[in-house]
């Protein structure tokens, strides 16, 4: 039996794919840096071996799945090529693997992970479903009817896929280290649309998606009256949202989700549209939507000695705005404290005014040093450039984390795609010591 070796197994997509292959009775191992990432937890739970990067990990008879973050010059990839082993890039392998089932790609500049998790949860209630979620969660089911996966636009990797369906959540300017401008992003999604084989489910409230061209039907969802699937009579509360769904102006059903924010309703609408298109029973949709608890690092709430601590992956102004809206809906009586760590220097520089504006609805703002990435270690600006654009904002460092206690029993939103969790854990640890002293 072939042993699949994952070079960069702790990557969110790589970890998920390793779990899928393991669950489908394949032999799997991988390598990565020794630093801890939350994406490795489900690998340990499955006893999947994780090794430090080393060319000696590579042995005859292996198939190498290489993470997109690692160049062909990586020692493990060089060794694999010397041995004449098959080396497949993550997105190429995934493109082949999904052909076994009805494949559903969830793509968009924002909301991919949450929507993928929700769709996987709903479809799993009606048919065998394998899924790959961008929070490092994956599951492989033998003879799956559906394969639900997150399709990332970065470097146009999603053009390796030819899914049966695609849910497109939105188009926004991001990844400025790769995309030249918004038009370049729109072009990439346009190329992706032409690769879909059955239908596209797109958010019709997004002006850019309204212009999408495809060779298959495009079904629109959103709040606007002109959408094929529209949410009306929305009722929001601290425990979630309920809304009526109209299909082409005819009442379809009322649904309730235990999630806050307009973006959560839109994500649910996209899932409902896909499920209706596939003939999933309304009762199954209703029950599974109501029981969804979310995905990792997307408004993950932890109560700590009276303080509400939220861990969230938001790293773009649009996502920050959505996360703050959710916090205000869920905790209308509490102060909202935003602790944000920008991710990559190019993104921070390209969107500096937008970051300042998106954080403005928080009651207090703390900013951590900019987190670089494997492809970008430094830049021409610092966190002080953003601090200066937000009245009252403060620079937060680990050693002065105790300043957050000045706000008492508030909601503490820790947001970012870097290592913002180390600030959150330090705050939780300090809170624990204070309360038990």
C-alpha positions, 0 to 999 in steps of 0.5 A: 500500500502506498504511504502518502507523505505530506510535506507541510502537513500542518497547513490548514488544507494539508491537515484536512486532506491528510485526515480524509486519506487516513479516514479512507484507510490510506497510510499517511504521515507528514512533516512540518516545523516543530512549532505548534499549530492548532491544525495538528490536533486532529492529526494527533487524535488519529495517531498520524505521525508528524516528523520534523522537516528532513530529507531523510523522511523521504523513502522509496515507495512513497507518494509525496503531497507537497504543500503550496507554501514550499518551493521545489527547492525544499530538501524533501521535495528535492530528495523525492525527485532524486528517488523518482517518487511521485510529487503532487502539489496539494491542489492538484491532488485534491482536483483529482481526488474529488472526481469520485463524488459530487463535488461542491467547491466553496469559494469567495474572498470571505466566508469560505471556511464557515460556509464549508463547515455549515454545508458539510454539517447539513449534507452529512445529515442526509447522505455520506459526505466527505469534507475538507474545511479550511480550519484544519478539519477533514473527514473521509467517508468511503463511497461518499455521495458528496465531497465538500471542500474549501477552494482558495483563490490565492495564486489561482489554485482553485483553477486546479478544480472542476467541481460539479457545484460552486458556492461563491460568497463574495469577491473582494480585494485581498492577497495583494502580494499576488493579485495586482488589483480588484480586477485581477481578483474578479478575473480569477473568479471568472476563470473559476466559474467557467470550470464548474460543471452543474451550477453556481450558487452565488451571493447576488448582493455582491455587485461583482458576482452579479457580473459572473459569466458561466456555462452553467445556471447561476442561482443567486441568494441574498437579502435583495428582492431580485435574488432567487433565494431571498431572506426576509422577515429576519429576527435577530437575538442574542442566541442567533437569527431566524428568517423566512426563505423565499424561492423566486418570490414564493415562501419556502420555509422558516429557518433558525441558525444559532449564529449571529451576524448578516454574514451568517444568514448569507452563508446559510442561504447559500447552503439552503440553495445548494441543498434545495437544488440537490433535493435535500429534505426540508426537515433535514435542512432545518434540523442540521442548520439549527444544530450547527455550532460553527468551525474552529477560530470563527467566533469561537467563544470561551468564558473565563471568570466572567469575561467573554473571550472570542477567538476569530480568524478575521484578518481582512477589513470586511471580516473584521466588520462582520465579526464586530457586527456579530459581537454587538448582536450577541452581546448588546449590553457589553463593551466590545474590546478588539485585539487585532493582529494584522497578517502580512505587511503587504495586506496591511499596507494595501488596506491600511485605511480600511483596517482603521475604518473596520475597527471603528465600531469597537469600544476599544482597540488594541493592536499587536505587531504585524505578523509576517508569513513564510513568504514575507518576513518584513515590510516598510511599515509597522503597527504604529502606522495603523495605531495612528489612524485609529483614535484611542487605539493602543499598541499591545505587547505580551508583556503588557497584556494586563492592561486589558483588565482595565475593561472588566467583564467585557467581550474580548475579540482576539482577531487575526490569522497569525499567532494572535492566539498566544496573546489570547492564551496569555490573557486567559492565563493571567485572568485565571491567576488573578481570579484564583489569587 
